[in-house]
């Protein structure tokens, strides 16, 4: 029979496999009562720790971790990832500086 530590360790390993570093995620809702990240915010997975928390670098500058089972989130779709890449590419175009 599996003890609680083994169960949590296996669960954390599944999260590490499902959300490797660099995975893009959209937050649906966060249960943090003090300073939640706003719903709809996108971010990038930095690391999944040994207790299964998904440490994020949110696009709004926050770094709050996701807690699976408490927070609601999803991976971005391939279409959303392509859209982000095309928007990023247009922002990198060299534009002449405006002089005052």
N, C-alpha and C positions, 0 to 999 in steps of 0.2 A: 504494500500500500504506500502511496506517495504522501509525504508530509507536506506541510504548508510551504516550507522553504523551497522544496523541489517544484511544487506547482507554480509558485511565483517565478522561480528561475526559468522554467520552461516557457511560461507566458512571456517573460521579458525577452527571451531568445526569439520567440515568434514575432514580437514587435520589431526587434532588431532586423530580422529578415524581411519583414513587410515594409519597413520604413527606413531604408539605408540612408546614410548621410547624403544630402543633396535632394532628397525627395521633396517635391513641392506639395503643400497642403493648404486647404481652405478651411478656416474655422467656421463651424455652424453655430456653436454656442459654447461658452465656458462657464463653469460653475464657481469660479473664484469670486467670493463676495466682496473682496477688497479692491481689486484692480484688474478686472477681466480685460482681455484683449477683445476689441469689438467684433461682433459677428460679421462674417464676410471677409475678414482680414486674411491675407495670404502670407505664407512664410515658407522657410526652408529648414528641413531637419538638419540639426547639427550633430546630434548623437542620441541614441536611446541608452539610458543608464541601466544598471543591473536590477532595478526594481520596476522597469518598464515605463518610466516617464520619458516622454519624447521631448527633448530639449530643442527649442525652436529659435530661429532668428526671424522674427516677424518683419514684414515689409515696412511696418510703421516704426521700426526701431526697437520695439520691445523684445525681450528675450525670455518670456515666461514659458515654462514647460507645459505640455499637454499631459493630462492624466486620462489614459484610456479607461472607459467605463464611467467616467464622470463628465469629461468634456466630449463634445460632439464635433467631428471633423471628417474630412474626406480628402483623398488624393485628388490633385487636379487631373482632369482628363487630358488625353493626347491633344485634343483640339485646343483646350485652354493653354497647354504648354506651348503649342505652335503660335498661338495668338500672342502670348507673352514674349516669345522670341522675336516675332515680327515687329512688335511695338518697340522692343529694346533695340532692334537694328535701326529703326528709323530715328531713334533718339541719339544714336551715335554718329549720325551724319554731320560732317564738318559744316558749320554755318559761319558766314562772315560775322565778325563782331560789329556791333553797332557802336559808332562813336558819337559822343555827345558834344 
